[in-house]
Amino acid sequence: MKDFWGISSATERRLNRLGIHTIKELALSSKEMLQKEFGIIGEELHQHANGIDFSRISDVYIPSSRSFGKSQILFRDYTSRKEVELILLELLDDVCFRLRMHQVVAQTIHLSIGYSKQTGGGFSRQKKMGRASNLSQDIFPYCLTILHTYDNGMPIRSIGISLSNTSIEEEEQMSLFEDIDQRERAYALAKTIDEIRLRYGKNSVLRASSYLDHSTARYRNGLIGGHKA
């Protein structure tokens, strides 16, 4: 089912728990049940399964929630912060992919961390970036800032990230001190990777560990979005 637009692996598992295993079953299912389980996305899934799409190709769709997010309950407690950073980056990549699919950028990051059941607790904090973006390379250093500022070092069992305060992608303002060509290349690369993932699946392109090392080094050197914090 995850080959269908808007259905990720996690969404497929939730649909399976509802007894829905095919697009036909999704189309014939109760719209009210889907709305109760998924909110407004449930109604969209039901409409698309029935071949209904009220948007026009020329329109840029901006969801009323103005927020895109993803969370994950981990299979075990994680004590290595490098492993946690990698999981966080993977979640962020998925959220940024959705932002680009909707042609919007976000400026506010909300990060939630839940600690082990044995210790309990966690934190939930947000941070506004200097400018809106839908590129992981821009947003990830801010995520690291939140994580390392509020983390108390306890074993981590759940991670959630959401991006809000969205605007249309074309309205992004460029910095006077920024290399415009480099910025355009970064967007072109992101869009190329998006096309590959759409065609061959989201796991068809994976980040090398060197990217995480580079991003972490930028954070530790006080670099946020290419400039000193």
C-alpha positions in Angstrom: 0.0 0.0 0.0 2.9 2.3 0.6 3.3 2.7 -3.2 0.1 4.8 -3.1 0.4 8.5 -2.6 0.4 9.7 1.0 0.9 6.2 2.6 4.2 5.7 4.4 5.3 2.4 6.0 4.0 3.6 9.4 0.6 4.6 7.8 0.4 1.2 6.2 0.9 -0.5 9.5 -1.9 1.6 11.1 -4.2 0.8 8.2 -3.4 -2.9 8.6 -4.3 -2.7 12.3 -7.7 -1.4 11.1 -8.1 -4.4 8.9 -7.3 -2.5 5.7 -4.7 -4.2 3.5 -5.5 -3.0 -0.1 -6.4 0.2 -1.8 -9.8 -1.3 -2.6 -10.4 -2.0 1.1 -9.3 1.6 1.8 -11.8 3.0 -0.7 -14.6 0.9 0.8 -13.8 1.7 4.4 -15.6 4.1 6.7 -14.5 7.7 6.1 -15.5 8.5 9.7 -13.2 5.7 11.0 -10.3 7.0 9.0 -10.9 10.6 10.2 -10.9 9.4 13.8 -7.6 7.5 13.3 -5.7 10.0 11.1 -7.6 13.3 11.3 -7.9 15.3 8.1 -5.3 13.1 6.4 -7.8 10.1 6.8 -10.3 12.0 4.7 -7.7 12.7 2.1 -6.7 9.0 2.0 -10.3 8.0 1.5 -10.8 10.5 -1.3 -7.7 9.6 -3.1 -8.4 5.8 -2.8 -11.8 6.6 -4.5 -10.1 8.7 -7.3 -11.2 12.0 -5.8 -8.9 15.1 -5.8 -10.4 18.5 -5.3 -7.1 20.4 -5.8 -6.1 21.9 -9.2 -2.7 21.2 -10.6 -2.0 25.0 -10.7 -2.7 25.4 -7.0 -0.1 25.2 -4.3 -1.5 23.2 -1.5 -0.8 24.5 2.0 -2.4 22.4 4.8 -4.6 24.2 7.3 -2.5 22.8 10.2 0.6 24.6 8.8 2.6 21.8 10.4 4.5 18.8 9.2 5.8 16.2 11.6 6.9 12.7 12.3 7.6 10.7 15.5 9.0 7.3 16.3 8.9 5.1 19.4 12.2 3.3 19.3 12.5 -0.5 19.6 15.0 -0.1 22.5 16.6 2.5 24.7 19.3 4.5 23.0 22.2 5.8 25.0 24.5 6.7 22.1 23.8 10.3 21.1 25.4 9.7 17.7 22.8 7.0 17.0 20.0 9.4 18.3 21.3 12.1 15.9 21.2 9.7 13.0 17.5 8.7 13.8 16.7 12.4 14.2 18.2 13.2 10.8 16.3 10.3 9.1 13.0 11.7 10.6 13.9 15.2 9.5 14.6 14.0 5.9 11.1 12.5 5.7 9.5 15.7 7.0 11.5 17.9 4.7 10.6 15.7 1.8 6.9 16.3 2.6 7.5 20.0 2.8 9.0 20.0 -0.7 6.2 17.9 -2.1 3.8 20.6 -0.9 6.1 23.3 -2.1 6.4 25.1 1.2 9.1 26.0 3.6 9.0 26.1 7.5 10.6 28.4 10.0 9.8 26.9 13.4 11.2 23.5 14.7 9.5 21.6 17.5 11.6 18.7 18.9 10.2 16.2 21.5 12.3 13.6 23.3 11.0 10.8 25.5 13.3 9.0 27.9 13.3 5.3 28.9 10.2 3.9 30.6 12.5 3.1 33.5 13.5 6.7 34.1 10.5 8.5 32.6 10.4 12.1 31.6 11.7 13.9 28.5 11.4 17.4 27.0 9.6 19.2 24.2 11.0 22.5 22.9 10.8 24.6 19.8 13.1 27.0 18.1 12.6 29.5 15.3 15.2 29.6 12.5 16.7 32.7 11.0 14.8 32.0 7.8 12.4 29.4 6.5 13.7 26.3 4.7 12.8 22.8 3.6 16.3 21.5 3.4 17.7 19.2 6.0 21.1 20.8 5.8 19.6 24.1 7.0 17.4 22.6 9.7 19.4 19.8 11.3 21.9 22.1 13.1 19.0 23.8 14.9 17.7 20.3 15.9 21.1 19.5 17.4 21.0 22.8 19.3 17.7 21.9 20.9 18.8 18.3 21.6 22.1 19.1 23.2 20.7 22.1 25.1 17.9 20.3 26.9 19.0 16.6 26.9 20.1 15.3 30.3 21.8 12.2 29.0 19.2 9.6 30.0 18.4 6.7 27.7 16.1 7.9 24.9 13.0 5.8 23.8 11.0 8.2 21.5 11.7 11.1 19.2 9.4 13.5 17.5 9.9 16.4 15.2 7.5 18.9 13.5 8.1 21.9 11.3 5.6 24.7 11.4 5.2 28.4 10.5 5.1 27.5 6.8 5.1 29.7 3.7 5.1 29.2 0.0 8.5 28.0 -1.2 8.9 30.8 -3.8 8.6 33.4 -1.1 11.8 32.3 0.7 14.2 35.3 1.2 17.8 34.8 0.3 20.7 36.2 2.4 22.9 38.9 0.9 25.9 37.0 2.2 24.9 33.7 0.7 26.2 32.0 -2.4 23.1 31.9 -4.6 24.5 29.3 -7.0 25.4 27.0 -4.2 21.9 27.4 -2.8 20.3 26.6 -6.1 22.5 23.5 -6.4 21.4 22.3 -3.0 17.7 22.7 -4.0 18.4 20.9 -7.3 20.1 18.0 -5.6 17.2 17.7 -3.1 14.6 17.7 -5.9 16.6 15.0 -7.8 16.7 12.8 -4.7 13.0 13.4 -4.2 12.3 12.2 -7.7 14.4 9.0 -7.1 12.6 8.3 -3.9 9.2 8.8 -5.5 10.1 6.4 -8.2 12.0 3.7 -6.4 11.0 4.1 -2.7 12.2 6.3 0.1 15.0 3.8 1.1 16.5 3.9 -2.4 18.8 6.8 -1.4 20.4 6.8 2.0 22.8 9.3 3.6 26.4 8.4 4.2 27.6 8.6 7.8 30.0 11.3 6.8 27.1 13.7 6.3 26.1 13.2 10.0 29.8 13.7 11.1 30.0 16.9 9.0 26.7 18.3 10.3 27.6 17.5 13.9 31.0 19.2 13.4 29.2 22.4 12.1 27.0 22.4 15.2 30.0 22.0 17.6 31.8 24.8 15.8 28.8 27.1 16.4 27.7 27.1 12.8 24.0 27.5 12.2 22.7 27.6 8.7 26.1 28.5 7.3 26.8 31.4 9.7 28.0 31.7 13.3 25.1 31.4 15.8 
